[in-house]
């Protein structure tokens, strides 16, 4: 029997993961509020690009959760500041045995989801899959050789977590069950801290970002601060050196790859800075760990966001 999977937030990453799962035989619904994207997918299919090759995937897309029925798995991939609104609007697809899994960036999303659906529904996940939205119904899918980690928050290997891992692996999404998914969450945070905001601030894709020595030095300092905060909070990391996070961030991705932070700023949209570098600053304050590099990065992104708005005195 096919697993019914609903992806809340079918942007670049949601479309990439959902599209590959649909190719693998899952019953996938991509749920997104961008009408052109939804209409294009339903009209012509979802176009996934790997390298220079485009392929079309037949997958269902919807603007809301009406008429879908109960899902076996809900993958949450909306922007972090929309998490509560999105899961509150997903009641129609939540049944007695529905699992909810966030693959969002940063910290705090699982806590928000638990407040709405209950901790017992949640399974944890972090992915190194990437994606770039090229246009309505068209994404670059950075799934090749990119690992996804999933797990129960108590570290147990359950039947349901095994079933989800099997479904992902069947589709070609390299998936490993972790008994330390909280640590994996922080590992992924290190990746986001390394390149996300710095790409957004400089407007550089990976091809340029990795050619500037001073950017690398800044990234390594920001990651080192994050690792110090993680250690103070008792989190066990698999990444042992800041340079690991820096190089893992770009592994297997093309020079034209844009971080989600850069994509948001190019569209003049609010970023997830509060849930990434901003989360490092907040946790650092909690444990009295200085985070001046991350604090500066937050200030710069906040300044760019403010500059995109209309405000008194802006020319």
Residue pairs with C-beta under 8 A, 6 or more apart in sequence:
2 25
2 26
2 27
3 26
3 27
3 72
3 73
3 163
3 164
3 167
4 26
4 27
4 29
4 69
4 70
4 71
4 72
4 73
5 18
5 21
5 26
5 27
5 28
5 29
5 71
5 72
5 73
5 74
5 75
5 167
6 28
6 29
6 31
6 65
6 68
6 71
6 73
6 74
6 75
6 90
6 93
7 14
7 15
7 17
7 18
7 28
7 29
7 30
7 31
7 74
7 75
7 77
8 14
8 31
8 74
8 75
8 76
8 77
8 78
8 86
8 87
8 90
9 31
9 32
9 76
9 77
9 78
9 79
9 82
9 86
10 18
10 30
10 31
10 32
10 37
10 38
10 41
10 61
10 77
11 32
11 77
11 131
11 133
12 130
12 131
12 132
12 133
12 139
12 140
12 260
12 263
13 77
13 103
13 127
13 129
13 130
13 131
13 260
14 30
14 32
14 75
14 77
14 131
15 30
15 37
15 41
15 46
15 48
15 131
15 133
15 139
15 141
16 48
16 129
16 130
16 131
16 139
16 140
16 141
16 142
16 143
17 75
17 77
17 103
17 127
17 129
17 131
17 143
17 173
18 28
18 30
18 46
18 59
18 75
19 28
19 30
19 46
19 48
19 57
19 59
19 139
19 141
20 48
20 57
20 141
20 143
20 171
20 172
20 173
21 28
21 167
21 168
21 171
21 173
22 28
22 46
22 57
22 58
22 59
23 57
23 171
23 172
24 167
24 170
24 171
24 172
24 173
25 170
25 171
26 167
26 171
28 59
28 60
29 59
29 60
29 61
29 62
29 68
29 71
30 38
30 41
30 46
30 59
30 60
30 61
30 62
31 61
31 62
31 63
31 64
31 65
31 90
32 38
32 61
32 63
33 63
34 136
35 63
36 136
37 61
37 136
37 137
38 61
38 62
38 63
39 61
39 136
40 136
40 137
40 138
41 59
41 60
41 61
41 137
42 60
42 61
43 137
44 56
44 137
45 56
45 57
45 58
45 59
45 137
46 56
46 57
46 58
46 59
46 61
46 137
46 138
46 139
47 54
47 55
47 56
47 57
47 137
47 138
47 139
48 54
48 55
48 56
48 57
48 139
48 140
48 141
49 55
49 134
49 138
49 139
49 140
49 141
50 140
50 141
50 143
50 144
51 254
54 138
62 68
64 89
65 89
65 90
65 91
65 92
65 93
66 92
67 92
68 92
68 93
69 93
70 93
70 94
70 95
70 96
70 98
71 93
71 94
71 95
71 98
72 97
72 98
72 99
73 98
73 99
73 100
73 101
73 164
73 167
74 87
74 90
74 93
74 94
74 98
74 99
74 100
74 101
75 101
75 102
75 103
76 83
76 86
76 87
76 100
76 101
76 102
76 103
76 104
76 109
76 113
77 102
77 103
77 104
78 86
78 104
79 104
79 264
79 270
79 272
80 104
80 105
80 106
80 108
80 109
80 272
80 274
80 275
81 270
81 272
81 274
81 275
83 102
83 104
83 109
83 112
83 113
84 112
84 115
84 116
87 100
87 112
87 113
87 116
87 117
88 116
94 100
94 117
94 121
98 121
99 121
99 122
99 123
99 160
99 164
100 113
100 117
100 121
100 122
100 123
101 122
101 123
101 124
101 125
101 150
101 164
102 109
102 110
102 113
102 122
102 124
102 125
103 125
103 126
103 127
103 148
104 272
104 275
105 188
105 192
105 196
105 260
105 272
105 275
105 276
106 189
106 192
106 272
106 274
106 275
106 276
106 279
107 185
107 186
107 189
107 275
107 279
107 283
108 275
108 279
109 275
110 122
110 124
110 153
110 185
113 122
114 122
119 153
122 153
123 150
123 151
123 152
123 153
123 160
123 161
123 164
124 150
124 151
124 152
124 153
124 178
124 181
124 182
124 184
124 185
125 148
125 149
125 150
125 151
125 181
126 148
126 149
126 181
126 184
126 185
126 187
126 188
127 146
127 147
127 148
127 149
127 188
128 146
128 147
128 148
128 188
128 191
128 248
128 251
129 141
129 142
129 143
129 146
129 148
129 173
130 142
130 146
130 253
130 257
131 139
131 140
131 141
131 142
132 139
132 140
132 142
132 256
132 257
132 258
132 263
133 139
133 263
134 140
140 254
140 256
140 257
142 252
142 253
142 254
142 257
143 172
143 173
144 252
145 174
145 251
145 252
146 174
146 252
147 174
147 175
147 176
148 168
148 173
148 174
148 175
148 176
149 175
149 176
149 177
149 178
149 181
149 184
150 161
150 164
150 165
150 168
150 175
150 176
150 177
150 178
150 181
151 161
151 177
151 178
151 179
151 180
151 181
151 184
152 158
152 161
152 181
153 181
153 182
155 179
155 180
155 181
156 179
157 177
157 179
161 177
162 177
164 175
165 175
165 176
165 177
168 175
169 175
178 184
180 236
180 238
182 235
183 235
183 236
183 237
183 238
184 238
186 226
186 230
186 235
186 237
187 237
187 238
187 239
187 245
189 226
189 276
189 279
189 280
190 223
190 226
190 227
190 237
190 239
190 242
190 245
191 245
191 248
191 249
192 276
193 219
193 222
193 223
193 226
193 245
193 276
193 277
193 280
193 294
194 219
194 220
194 222
194 223
194 242
194 245
194 246
194 249
195 206
195 209
195 219
195 246
195 249
195 250
195 259
196 259
196 260
196 261
196 262
196 276
196 277
197 261
197 271
197 273
197 276
197 277
197 297
197 298
197 300
197 301
198 209
198 215
198 218
198 219
198 222
198 297
199 205
199 206
199 209
199 258
199 259
199 261
199 262
200 259
200 261
200 262
200 264
200 265
200 271
200 301
200 304
201 297
201 300
201 301
201 304
202 208
202 209
202 212
202 215
203 262
203 265
203 266
204 212
204 215
204 262
205 255
205 256
205 257
205 258
205 262
206 250
206 253
206 254
206 255
206 256
206 257
206 258
207 254
207 255
207 256
209 215
209 250
210 216
210 250
216 246
218 293
218 297
219 242
219 246
220 242
220 243
220 246
221 242
221 293
222 277
222 280
222 293
222 294
222 297
223 242
223 245
223 246
224 242
225 280
225 284
225 289
225 290
225 291
225 292
225 293
225 294
226 280
226 291
226 294
227 237
227 239
227 242
228 284
228 289
229 280
229 283
229 284
229 287
229 289
229 291
230 237
231 237
232 287
232 288
232 289
233 283
233 286
233 287
239 245
239 248
250 257
258 266
260 272
261 271
261 272
261 273
261 276
261 301
264 270
264 271
264 272
265 271
265 301
265 304
265 305
265 308
268 308
270 305
271 301
271 305
273 297
273 298
273 301
273 302
273 305
274 298
277 294
277 297
277 298
277 301
278 294
278 298
280 291
280 294
281 291
281 294
281 295
281 298
283 289
284 290
284 291
284 294
285 291
307 314
